[in-house]
Amino acid sequence: MKFLLKILITSVNAFILAYLLPGIAFNDIFTAIVVAVILAILDATIKPLLIILTLPVTIFSLGLFLFFINAFIILIAEHFVSGFKVASFWDALLFSMLLSFFNSFVHRRAFPVKQPDKNS
């Protein structure tokens, strides 16, 4: 259930960002849901391999290269989903940074971390 809620949150955030960013386009909300599922699959499979392969560059850039990996994952998702369009790599980079920010913001509100009871 938690996974489905995270997919729904990601798809809604992506759909909203598509209205705000001129270089990103979805045909409909169902396409955004499909993109969210594809992004979850790519983040679980391809992204760890890319991180390992680019570890020296990531360390040298103090982790900033991870933004480029996220943009590349967005472009891969665009290739697999026909109703999802990204105009350029830079649009994918901005989209991935904003999507990460909004997802972390909403996930923090939807799934709060329970604090241990200090009285015990």
C-alpha positions in Angstrom: 0.0 0.0 0.0 2.8 2.4 0.9 4.5 1.7 -2.5 1.3 2.5 -4.4 0.9 5.7 -2.4 4.5 6.7 -3.3 3.8 6.0 -7.0 0.7 8.1 -6.8 2.5 11.0 -5.1 5.3 10.9 -7.7 2.9 10.8 -10.6 0.9 13.8 -9.2 4.1 15.8 -8.6 5.4 15.0 -12.1 2.0 15.9 -13.7 2.1 19.3 -11.8 5.7 19.9 -12.8 4.8 19.3 -16.4 2.4 22.3 -16.2 5.1 24.4 -14.7 8.1 23.5 -16.9 7.7 24.1 -20.7 10.1 21.4 -21.7 8.1 18.5 -20.0 4.8 17.1 -21.3 2.4 14.3 -20.4 -0.6 13.2 -22.5 -2.7 12.6 -19.4 -2.5 11.6 -15.7 -2.4 7.9 -16.6 0.9 8.6 -18.5 2.3 10.2 -15.4 1.4 7.1 -13.4 3.1 4.9 -16.0 6.2 7.2 -15.8 6.2 7.0 -12.0 6.2 3.2 -12.2 9.0 3.2 -14.9 11.0 5.6 -12.8 10.7 3.3 -9.8 11.8 0.3 -11.8 14.7 2.2 -13.3 15.7 3.6 -9.9 15.8 0.1 -8.5 17.7 -1.5 -11.4 19.7 0.8 -13.7 20.5 3.6 -11.3 22.6 1.5 -8.9 24.7 0.2 -11.8 25.2 3.8 -13.2 26.3 4.9 -9.7 28.8 2.1 -9.4 30.2 2.7 -13.0 30.5 6.5 -12.4 31.7 6.3 -8.8 35.1 8.1 -9.4 33.3 11.0 -11.2 30.7 11.1 -8.4 33.3 11.2 -5.7 35.4 13.9 -7.6 32.3 16.0 -8.1 31.3 15.6 -4.4 28.0 13.8 -5.4 26.8 16.4 -7.9 27.1 14.0 -10.8 24.1 12.1 -9.3 22.0 14.9 -10.7 23.1 14.0 -14.1 22.4 10.3 -13.5 18.9 11.3 -12.4 18.4 13.3 -15.6 19.7 10.3 -17.7 17.1 8.1 -15.9 14.4 10.6 -16.9 15.5 10.5 -20.5 15.4 6.6 -20.4 11.9 6.8 -19.1 10.9 9.2 -21.9 12.2 6.6 -24.4 9.9 3.9 -22.9 6.7 5.9 -22.4 5.3 7.3 -25.6 3.1 10.0 -24.0 5.9 11.5 -22.0 8.1 14.2 -23.8 11.2 15.9 -22.5 12.6 18.6 -24.8 16.3 18.5 -23.8 18.8 17.1 -21.3 18.7 20.4 -19.3 14.9 20.1 -19.0 15.4 16.6 -17.7 17.9 17.8 -15.2 15.7 20.6 -13.9 12.7 18.2 -13.9 14.6 15.5 -11.9 15.9 18.0 -9.4 12.4 19.6 -8.8 10.7 16.1 -8.7 13.2 14.9 -6.1 12.6 18.0 -4.0 8.8 17.8 -4.2 8.7 14.1 -3.6 10.9 14.3 -0.5 8.8 17.2 0.8 5.5 15.4 0.3 6.8 12.0 1.4 8.0 13.6 4.7 4.5 14.9 5.3 2.7 11.7 4.2 5.1 9.3 6.0 6.4 11.0 9.1 9.2 9.4 11.1 7.9 8.3 14.5 10.0 9.7 17.3 10.9 7.5 20.2 9.1 8.1 23.4 11.5 10.1 25.7 9.7 9.2 28.9 10.6 5.5 28.8 
